[in-house]
Amino acid sequence: GSRGYPATFWIITVGLVLHNGLGFHRLLQQAHGIRPLVEDDTTTEKKMCVLFVGPHKTGSTTLENFLEEGRPALKQDHYANYGIGIAHVVVPCLGKNRDKEKDDLCNEKLNELKSFISDNAGRSNIILAHEWLDFSNLNLNKLTSYLIPNYNIHVVVNYRRFYDWIYSYYNQIHKNPTHQHNKKIPTFQKWLTAHMEKEFRDKYSLSVYKRYSSLPEIYNVSVVNMHHDAANFDTVEAFACDQLDDAPHTCEAAKSRPKAIHKNPSKPLDWKIFRQRLKNYHSIGHVPDDDERWQDIEQKFDSMTDVPKACLSDDLKNKLLQISIQSETFMTPEWFHNSEEGLAFLKSDFEKKIKTTLCDIDVQAIVMSNEWQGFLEGLETLSRK
């Protein structure tokens, strides 16, 4: 990488070693973004394809935007970024269940990708970066077949603790008012009951890591631990300075950019959930959306300081914690998960959030309180005068 020792995060790297024509994976725990020695000397003649595969909700949107804006620095460091256009290839064209109706468009997009790869072969390292590369239905063999003649493939996976990640992903799905899921937002508990195992299997860091590291064509897979020195962790710097070899201009651009930029932050869903469910407990919840009284209700809601919560069941809490512990143990080196930053912090942080962030608001308890009953009755009385 381009950052000075010691590195501000640690990685796990899986290196592909060739032996008697058979590929096998060697697990290495290391720091400083240094990739493993490879016993086949011919691999060193190839350029590198750095494949950032997210997953979702690990700072991926911020990184993708930086790579778009940082093309001049990347060019100085002999890197070419394909850009967010990779998204138009990933889902419709590299899915295992490719949409036959889009064949013409897919062929066009795939040819553009192949041209980008061949045009830079032997001249420049390349970057393919998008969170949609975490999808479980991608034909990864097809993608790697475009790359392996000319590039070693270095995969970068960000690691975020499961309990934090799964809530952030739930928020991502439901914060967009135009999203198809948002006609009625489910509580986190209800959504988690239905989706926890599927989303873990499809998109979570551990599953993404295993999918890519199982491919014999992959040169190595680096896991970026977002929780080591968490107060100072920066997704863009971690990628630009520690995952790109010999990229001082890109690293400097990452360090010098404004830091308080979050391209896709979580947004509180409490008010949306309250508004949708108010009609279940009071007739005023049926008034039209443009009724001015909604403004009064929202102001009252926002002024609450001690909001009743409905927290996860013991069964869900235990499953969430166990998956989080198992993932941390697998995805981070032993020295880290046995440190104060590791499992000890995970457990204490989980205990705090299981009573706050990971709880839903208790709409029924709010509306049925004497304070709210009096307030809502007053609004209805005003409308009858």
C-alpha positions, 0 to 999 in steps of 0.5 A: 500500500501507500500508507506508512507503517504501522497500517491503520487497519489489518487485513486477512489475505488469501493467496493463490498458490500454484503447485503441480498445476493445482490451486489451493488457498493459503490463509495469511494474517498480515498488516500494511496491505502487503500481498503474499508472495506467489510461487509462480513467478509468471503472475508478477508480469501481470497487472492488477485488477482491484475488485472492490465488492462492498458489501452494501452499507460499508461506505461503498457509495462514498468510495465509488464517488471518490474513485469517479472524482479521483481519476486524475490521481489514479491515472498518475498512479497507473490505475484505470477505474471502470466507474459506476457503469459496472452496475449496468453490467453486474445485475442484468448481464452477470446474473446467473438468471440473465434476462434474455430480453436484455441480451442486446443491451447486455452484449453491448455493455459486456463488450464495453467492459471487455474493451476497457479490460483489453485496452488497459492490459499490459499498460495499467492496473484497473479497478472495478468497484461497486457494492452490487458485486456482493450479489449472490447470483452473479456469475463470478466465473464469467467475470473472472474469465474476462480478467485472468488472461491479463490480470491478477485479481485482488478482491477487497471486502469491507468487514462491518459487524453483523448487528450494525450492518443488518440494521443499516441495510434494513434502514437502506431498504426502507428510507427511500419514500419511493421504494416499493417496500415502503407502502408500509414499513415493517418494524425491524423485529418483523423484518429481521425475523423474515430476512436475517438468514437470507441477507446474511447468506446473500450480501453480508461480508462473511458470505461475500468473502467466502464466495470470492475466496473459493474461486481458484482464479482469485489472486487474493482476497483482503478483508478490511476491518472497519473496527480497528482504530474505529474512531479514525477509520476511513473507507476511502483512505483504507482503500486508496492507501492500503489496497492500491500498490504504489498509488501515492497520488491517489492516497494523498487525494484520499487524505486531503478530501473533506472527511464529513461526507457521507453519500448514503447515510442512514435516516431515522424511520421512527416518524414514518413508522408512527405515522403509518401505524397511528390509524391502528390506534386512533381515528385521526390517523385516517385523515388525508396526507395533506391535512395540516394536523399532521404537522402538529402531530409530527412536531409533538412526536419530535418533541418526545424525550423518553420514547417507549421502545419495543425491543427484540425477542430473546431468540432474535437477540441471541441469533444476532449476537451469535452470528456477529461473534462468529463472523468477527472470529472468522473475519479478523485475526486472533490478536484483534478479536482477543483485544479490547477492540474485538469481541469484548467491545462487540459484546458491550456495544451490542448490549447497549444497542439492543436496548436503543438503536436495534429497538423499534418504537412502541407506537401503541404505548405512545398513542394510548398514553394519557398525554397523547390521548389528550393531545389527539382528542384536542386535534379532533375537537378543533376539526369539528368546530 
